[in-house]
Structures are given as structure tokens and as C-alpha cells.
Amino acid sequence: MAAQKPRTGDGPLEVTKEGRGLVLRLPVEGGGRLVIEISPDEAGDLYDTLGAAIGK
């Protein structure tokens, strides 16, 4: 029987295009990642909102 590796899900922040949407994988404190599928329009809104929050 093969040894199983722990599935932590830790990793870098990444966004991939899948079909018509975008999949955002966001590392969270305590381990693992939050996975969210968003549309390109929602990604643009998120970009604008984050830019306003950090002053850019």
C-alpha cells in the first residue's frame, strides 16, 4: 500500500482561467486555501475595490 501524503492545500495566491470564469485560490491563516470562482466582471470589481482599499 502506498503512503499517503497529507493534503494541506497550502500554496501561493493564484488565479487560473477555467472555462468562462476565473478561479481564485487564496491561502488562509491556519492552513488551506479558500477557492472562489468569479466572472471577469466580478474580478474587475474586486480589482477596483482592493485598489481603493490600499490607496492605488
PyMOL commands that set and color helices and strands:
alter all, ss='L'
color gray80, all
select helices_A, chain A and resi 40-54
alter helices_A, ss='H'
color red, helices_A
select strands_A, chain A and resi 14-18+21-27+33-38
alter strands_A, ss='S'
color yellow, strands_A
deselect
rebuild
show_as cartoon
